[in-house]
Amino acid sequence: MARPSEFTQEIADTICQSLAEGNSLRSICLADEMPDKSTVLRWLLDPVRAAFCDQYARARELQADIHVDEMPDIADDSRNDYMTKVNGDGTTTEQLNSENIQRSRLRIDTRKWIAERMRPKKYGAKVALTDGEGGPLVVQVLKLADQEAQANADNPAT
């Protein structure tokens, strides 16, 4: 069966729903019933499809929220943090599974990074503009033309 290439609202709704659930556009477009990723990108660039573009943008915002929502679940999931090791004498001991813990940390960091870039106002690092001592930042604006006029007035041409 050929992949769809014609825009339909049903396909657009399916794509946006899947994005809002946290799936990547790449993984969505791997399904046989979905258009190729380049087709979706072409739809997004088409001025006639402004409504789809708005729907897609909102789905991406929700996707960032879903990624943030998943982070505590990943952090709290301690399954597989320990593994049972069979010793040479047949006894077993519990051993920390650092690979699983590192994978969980990577999953959280990746979601955090994505959320910060997708919704910087909501999840991005807050930048405070202060002086070196934490006080308010003072900005002095000088107009170059005013300085030149003053210099010319002080030193008239002879």
Buried (B, 14 or more C-beta within 10 A) or exposed (E): EEEBEEBEEEBBEBBBBBBBEBBEBEEBBEEEEBBEBEBBEBBBEEEEBEEBBEBBEEBBBBBBBBBBEBBEEBEEEEEEEBEEEEEEEEEEEEEEBEEBBEEBEEBBEEBBEBBBEBBEEEBEEEEEEEEEEEEEEEEEEEEEEEEEEEEEEEEEEE
